[in-house]
Amino acid sequence: MDAVKIDIFSIVGQKDCTLPEDGDKVFNALQRVLKENKKVLISFKNVEKLTTAFLNNAIGKLYKEFDEEKIKQSLSVEEISDSGKVRLKRVVTNAKNYFKNPDKMRESIKEILGEDDGE
């Protein structure tokens, strides 16, 4: 089965992929294809700047909707820079950890930041 190609540059409309809102557009496209049980090839051709904020919304949120195995088997990427690969790996690792146990992660973050619930 051929993969559906998602061209990030075409969706975002510019070479800088930095805004979470643009990540949401990519997420919606990826979500539609994954719900149809199709494979996805994500192309980063012509993308020069990637932030974790963009990647969190574009790809990280998929781990809330789909299990890790489905994502692993269904998604592939091409033409991503080395620094983009590092950011993407960080986003995926954090998303997997977060969505496995979101309450525990929120508690850990509160603890790290020294926040309490007013007790």
C-alpha positions as CSV (number, residue, x, y, z in Angstrom):
1,M,0.0,0.0,0.0
2,D,1.3,3.4,-0.9
3,A,1.6,6.0,1.8
4,V,-0.3,9.3,1.7
5,K,2.2,12.1,1.4
6,I,1.7,15.1,3.7
7,D,3.7,18.0,2.6
8,I,4.4,20.2,5.6
9,F,5.4,23.2,3.5
10,S,2.2,23.1,1.5
11,I,0.0,23.0,4.7
12,V,1.9,25.7,6.6
13,G,2.6,27.9,3.5
14,Q,6.0,29.0,4.6
15,K,9.5,27.6,5.4
16,D,9.3,28.4,9.1
17,C,7.2,25.9,11.1
18,T,7.2,27.5,14.5
19,L,3.6,28.2,15.5
20,P,1.5,25.7,17.5
21,E,-1.5,26.8,15.3
22,D,0.3,25.6,12.2
23,G,1.1,22.4,14.0
24,D,-2.6,21.9,14.6
25,K,-3.2,22.1,10.8
26,V,-0.7,19.3,10.2
27,F,-2.2,17.3,13.1
28,N,-5.6,17.5,11.5
29,A,-4.3,16.2,8.2
30,L,-2.4,13.4,9.9
31,Q,-5.3,12.4,12.1
32,R,-7.6,12.1,9.1
33,V,-5.3,9.8,7.3
34,L,-4.5,7.7,10.3
35,K,-8.2,7.2,11.1
36,E,-8.5,5.8,7.6
37,N,-5.8,3.2,8.6
38,K,-3.5,4.5,5.9
39,K,0.3,4.9,6.0
40,V,1.6,8.5,6.0
41,L,4.8,9.9,4.6
42,I,5.5,13.3,6.2
43,S,7.7,15.5,3.9
44,F,9.7,18.4,5.4
45,K,10.9,19.5,2.0
46,N,11.5,23.3,1.9
47,V,11.1,23.5,5.7
48,E,14.0,25.5,7.2
49,K,12.9,26.1,10.8
50,L,11.1,23.7,13.1
51,T,10.3,24.3,16.8
52,T,9.2,21.8,19.4
53,A,6.0,23.9,19.9
54,F,5.1,23.2,16.2
55,L,6.0,19.5,16.5
56,N,4.2,19.0,19.8
57,N,0.9,20.1,18.1
58,A,1.6,18.4,14.8
59,I,2.9,15.0,15.9
60,G,3.1,14.9,19.7
61,K,-0.7,15.1,20.0
62,L,-1.1,12.0,17.9
63,Y,0.0,9.9,20.9
64,K,-3.2,11.0,22.7
65,E,-5.4,9.7,19.8
66,F,-3.5,6.6,18.6
67,D,-1.4,4.0,20.3
68,E,2.4,4.0,19.9
69,E,2.5,0.9,17.7
70,K,0.0,2.3,15.2
71,I,2.0,5.5,14.9
72,K,5.3,3.7,14.6
73,Q,4.0,1.5,11.8
74,S,2.0,4.2,10.0
75,L,4.3,7.3,10.0
76,S,7.5,7.9,8.2
77,V,9.4,11.2,7.5
78,E,11.6,12.4,4.8
79,E,13.8,15.4,4.1
80,I,14.0,16.6,7.7
81,S,17.2,18.3,8.9
82,D,19.4,16.8,11.5
83,S,18.4,19.4,14.1
84,G,14.7,18.7,13.1
85,K,15.3,15.0,13.8
86,V,16.6,15.8,17.2
87,R,13.6,17.9,18.0
88,L,11.2,15.4,16.6
89,K,12.7,12.6,18.7
90,R,12.5,14.8,21.9
91,V,8.8,15.6,21.1
92,V,7.9,11.9,20.5
93,T,9.7,10.8,23.7
94,N,7.9,13.4,25.8
95,A,4.5,12.8,24.2
96,K,4.8,9.0,24.8
97,N,5.7,9.6,28.5
98,Y,3.0,12.2,29.0
99,F,0.1,10.4,27.4
100,K,0.9,7.1,29.2
101,N,0.2,8.9,32.5
102,P,-0.9,12.5,32.1
103,D,-1.9,13.0,35.8
104,K,1.5,11.8,37.0
105,M,3.3,14.0,34.6
106,R,1.2,17.1,35.7
107,E,2.0,16.3,39.3
108,S,5.7,16.0,38.5
109,I,5.7,19.3,36.7
110,K,4.0,21.0,39.6
111,E,6.5,19.5,42.0
112,I,9.4,20.7,39.8
113,L,8.0,24.2,39.6
114,G,7.3,24.3,43.3
115,E,3.5,24.7,42.8
116,D,1.0,23.3,45.2
117,D,-2.8,23.2,45.3
118,G,-3.2,25.8,48.0
119,E,-2.7,23.4,50.8
